[in-house]
Amino acid sequence: MRVNKQTFQLALLGLMVAFAVTRAYAQSRIAVELPFDFSISDKAFPAGQYSVSSSHGQLSVQDSTGKLVFLGMVNQISGRHVGPTGMVVFHCYDARCFLSEYWTPTRENGSQLQPSHEEAGLAKQEKRTELALLGQRQQR
């Protein structure tokens, strides 16, 4: 079978685009080691290793085994300078922490979750502390 030059160029271009999309997706996911229990949308999670990503207005969180433990809607936000590893931001009230924001170094904007009913209730009663954790450097 003979492949003409135009077909070859289109196939090569398709491979390059696929590689770029895959690379951008990999860079938009960050890994973070959480040393404390936390909540997302009224669901509690134990301390441990998680990976977080955001795409098309949705935030996804996976545990250390790769199991999807949360998928929810987020709003786009701006205004923070993020380092080369990205970060996650928590709102903490006494001993309860809630995932609030996700920032990746590959985008100018971050993602913000709406406060859950539980967090909104605590916010009325207690002072909020904001805690930001940097993502871990990816192994190459």
C-alpha positions as CSV (number, residue, x, y, z in Angstrom):
1,M,0.0,0.0,0.0
2,R,1.4,3.3,-1.0
3,V,0.7,6.4,1.1
4,N,0.8,9.8,-0.6
5,K,2.6,12.7,0.9
6,Q,-0.5,14.7,1.9
7,T,-2.0,11.7,3.8
8,F,1.3,11.2,5.6
9,Q,1.5,14.9,6.6
10,L,-2.1,14.8,7.9
11,A,-1.4,11.6,9.9
12,L,1.8,13.2,11.3
13,L,-0.1,16.4,12.2
14,G,-2.8,14.3,14.0
15,L,-0.2,12.5,16.1
16,M,1.5,15.8,17.1
17,V,-1.9,17.3,18.2
18,A,-2.7,14.1,20.1
19,F,0.7,14.3,21.9
20,A,0.2,17.9,22.7
21,V,-3.3,17.4,24.2
22,T,-2.1,14.4,26.2
23,R,0.9,16.4,27.5
24,A,-1.3,19.4,28.5
25,Y,-3.8,17.0,30.2
26,A,-1.0,15.4,32.2
27,Q,0.3,18.8,33.3
28,S,-3.1,20.0,34.4
29,R,-3.4,17.1,36.9
30,I,-1.5,17.6,40.2
31,A,-0.7,15.2,42.9
32,V,-0.9,16.3,46.5
33,E,-0.2,14.6,49.9
34,L,-2.8,15.7,52.4
35,P,-1.7,15.3,56.0
36,F,-5.2,15.8,57.3
37,D,-8.8,14.6,56.8
38,F,-10.9,16.9,54.7
39,S,-14.3,17.3,53.1
40,I,-15.6,18.0,49.6
41,S,-19.3,18.8,49.2
42,D,-20.3,17.3,52.5
43,K,-18.4,14.1,51.9
44,A,-15.4,13.3,54.2
45,F,-12.1,11.9,53.0
46,P,-9.1,10.6,55.0
47,A,-5.6,12.0,54.9
48,G,-3.5,10.6,52.1
49,Q,-2.3,10.9,48.5
50,Y,-4.7,12.4,45.9
51,S,-4.6,13.7,42.4
52,V,-6.8,16.6,41.4
53,S,-7.7,18.0,37.9
54,S,-10.2,20.3,36.4
55,S,-11.6,20.3,32.9
56,H,-14.7,21.9,31.2
57,G,-16.1,23.3,34.5
58,Q,-15.7,20.0,36.5
59,L,-13.2,19.1,39.2
60,S,-12.2,15.5,39.6
61,V,-10.3,14.0,42.6
62,Q,-8.8,10.5,42.6
63,D,-7.4,8.6,45.5
64,S,-3.9,7.0,45.6
65,T,-5.3,3.9,43.8
66,G,-6.6,6.0,40.9
67,K,-10.3,5.6,42.0
68,L,-12.5,8.6,41.2
69,V,-13.7,9.8,44.6
70,F,-15.2,13.1,43.6
71,L,-16.5,14.7,40.4
72,G,-18.3,18.1,40.7
73,M,-18.9,21.5,39.1
74,V,-16.6,24.4,39.7
75,N,-16.4,28.1,38.8
76,Q,-13.4,29.6,37.1
77,I,-11.4,32.1,39.3
78,S,-8.3,34.2,38.9
79,G,-6.0,36.3,41.1
80,R,-3.4,34.0,42.6
81,H,0.2,33.4,41.6
82,V,0.8,29.7,41.4
83,G,4.2,28.0,41.6
84,P,5.5,25.4,39.1
85,T,3.7,22.5,40.9
86,G,0.2,24.0,41.3
87,M,-1.7,24.0,44.5
88,V,-5.0,23.2,46.3
89,V,-6.6,25.6,48.8
90,F,-8.7,24.5,51.8
91,H,-11.0,26.5,54.0
92,C,-10.6,25.3,57.6
93,Y,-12.8,25.9,60.6
94,D,-11.3,24.6,63.8
95,A,-10.5,21.0,62.9
96,R,-12.6,20.7,59.7
97,C,-11.1,21.5,56.3
98,F,-13.0,21.8,53.0
99,L,-11.4,21.7,49.6
100,S,-12.1,25.2,48.1
101,E,-9.8,25.9,45.1
102,Y,-7.6,24.1,42.6
103,W,-4.8,25.8,40.7
104,T,-2.6,24.3,38.1
105,P,0.6,25.8,36.7
106,T,-0.5,25.3,33.1
107,R,-3.5,27.7,33.3
108,E,-3.9,31.3,34.3
109,N,-7.2,30.7,36.1
110,G,-8.1,28.3,38.9
111,S,-11.2,26.4,39.8
112,Q,-13.4,27.1,42.9
113,L,-15.9,24.8,44.5
114,Q,-19.1,26.3,46.0
115,P,-19.2,26.0,49.8
116,S,-21.2,23.0,50.9
117,H,-24.1,23.4,53.3
118,E,-22.0,22.1,56.1
119,E,-19.2,24.6,55.4
120,A,-21.6,27.5,55.1
121,G,-23.0,26.6,58.5
122,L,-19.5,26.5,60.1
123,A,-18.6,29.8,58.4
124,K,-21.5,31.5,60.3
125,Q,-20.2,30.2,63.6
126,E,-16.4,30.0,63.4
127,K,-13.4,32.0,62.0
128,R,-12.1,30.6,58.7
129,T,-8.4,29.8,58.1
130,E,-7.1,29.3,54.6
131,L,-4.6,26.6,54.0
132,A,-2.8,26.2,50.6
133,L,-0.8,23.0,49.8
134,L,1.6,22.8,46.8
135,G,1.4,19.9,44.4
136,Q,4.2,17.4,44.4
137,R,6.8,17.6,41.7
138,Q,6.0,15.0,39.0
139,Q,8.5,12.2,38.3
140,R,9.9,12.2,34.8
